[in-house]
Amino acid sequence: MNTNDASISFSSQDTGDQLSSLRQRLRNQLRVVEDLSWALGDSSPMIMGSYYQVYKTCTQKNCKCRRGEKHGPFPALSWSVEGKRKMVMVKEADAGSVQHKVGAYRQFQKNMGRIRQIMTAIDETLSQIRTLLLEEYPKR
């Protein structure tokens, strides 16, 4: 390197090592975000909500469900809309598909949360790089 070049100079080898380490961390963080983003883009169809089994009682007076042996299990799906819980019974024939799609939604949300965490970490890493590179213009 020519000494007349306009280049960033570091006051110590430690600063150069720190910067190198931070840049490597940034590369790794960006790779994880890229991988998760591709996984999100390649997601399968989803259904928002919780899949579960419900047991019910009927209106017949002498039924076993009145003595505690409820009917079921029956597949159901619940979700929230503006803070209110909604529920729908799932057709037995659709139960496997609905359960799979609910799982796909959960995985999608988990990956989105992971991306948000990493983006916060990227912001912190870039702030640390800025701090290492920041110089004041000399006062005269």
N, C-alpha and C positions, 0 to 999 in steps of 0.2 A: 504494500500500500504506500502510495506517495504521501509524504507528509504535508504537501500543499493541498491535498484533496479536502473538500468540505465534507467531513464525516463526523459522526457522533463519536466522541471520545469519552471513555469511562474513567472515573477517578481511581478505580481499583479493579482488580481481577474479580473480586467478590461481586461487584455490580454486574459485570459481564456474565458471570456464572448465574446470578439471580435472574437476569434477563433471559438467558438461554433456557433456564428451567421454567420460567413463566411462559415463554413461547411454546415450549414442548407441552406444557399443561394445556395451553390454549388449543393447540393442534388436537390433542386427545379429546378435549371437551367438544370441539367442533365435529370430530369424527363420530362421537356418540350421538350428538344431535342429528347428524346426517343419517346415521343408521336408523335411529328411532323415527325420523321423519319419513324415510322410505317405508318402514314397517307400517306406519300410520296410513300412508298413501296406498298401501297394498292390502289394507284390511278387508275382511269379508263383511257381508251385510250384518247389521247390528240392530238390536232392539234395546231401547233404554228401559231400565227397570230392574226389578228383582223377581226371579223365578222361585216359586216355592210350592209346597203342597198344603192344601187346606182340608180340614175335616169339618163337616157340617151336621147340623141337626135339622130334622124335618118337622112338619106340623102334625104328624099322626100321633095321637095320644098314647097308644100302646107300643110304640116303636122302641127298639133297643137303644136308639140314640137318646131317648129320654132318660135312660138309666146309665148314661155315660159312654156307651159304645157308639161313637159318632160315625157317620158315613164318610167314606173317603179312603185313601187320600185322592184329592182332585187337584190337577195342576192349575196354578194361577200365576198371574203377572201383576205386579203393582209398581207404581211410579208416582212421582210428585209433579203437580202442576200448580205453580204459583203458591207453593206451600201447603197444598191440599193433596192428600193421598187418594189416588185412583187405583181401582183394581178391576181386573177382568179375568174371567175363567178361561183357561186355555183348552182347546179341543185336545183330547187324548192323542189323536193322530198328529197334532202339531207340537206336542210337548218336547220331543227331542230337538227339533229345529229351533223352537223358541229358547230352550235352555242353552243351546249352542250360541245363538245370536246374542243372548244376554251376556254370556261369557266373553264374546267378542267385544261388546260394548265396554265391559269392565276392563279388559286388556287395553283397549283404546284409551280410556280415561287414565289408566295407570301410566301409560306411555306419555300422554300429554302432561301429566303431573311431573314425570321425570324430566321432560324437556324444560318445563318451567323452572325446576330446580337447577338444571344445568345452565340455563340462560342467566340465572342469578349468579351462579359461580363464574360464568364467562364475564359478566359485568365486573365482578370483583377482580378477576385476573387482569382484565384490561385496565382497571383503575391502578392496579399495582404496577403494570408496565408503564402507564403514564407517569406515575410517581418516579420511577427509575429514570425515565427519559426527560423529564421536565427540567429545564434549565431556566435561570433568570438571566435576563440581559444585563450585562454589567453596567452599573451606574457610574457616571463620570464625575 
